[in-house]
Amino acid sequence: MQIWGYVIAAIGFLMFLGGLTKTDFAVYRILAARSRILWGDHVHSFYIIAGLMVLAFGVLVALGYIHR
């Protein structure tokens, strides 16, 4: 079990949660503002999908399926 996997999974979960709730958290607002240039009105959907992908990657790292 890798501690970095849990960290990556937590970040992915926060990305997913931020996109789902469209939160006013400062870090999410900054990231969403930068992403809005490319994704337009679909920025929250992008963070939902990207958050799930990062979460899945973090779980795989934490379980040891992906390692260096």
Residue pairs with C-beta under 8 A, 6 or more apart in sequence:
1 62
1 63
1 64
2 61
2 62
2 64
2 67
4 61
5 58
5 59
5 60
5 61
5 62
5 63
6 58
6 62
7 58
8 54
8 57
8 58
8 61
8 62
9 54
9 55
9 58
9 59
9 61
9 62
10 58
11 54
11 58
12 51
12 52
12 53
12 54
12 55
12 56
12 57
12 58
13 51
13 55
14 51
15 47
15 50
15 51
15 54
15 55
16 47
16 48
16 51
16 52
16 55
17 23
17 51
18 25
18 28
18 32
18 47
18 51
19 43
19 44
19 45
19 46
19 47
19 48
19 50
19 51
20 44
20 48
22 44
28 47
31 47
32 43
32 44
32 47
35 43
35 46
35 47
36 43
39 45
39 46
57 66
60 66
61 67
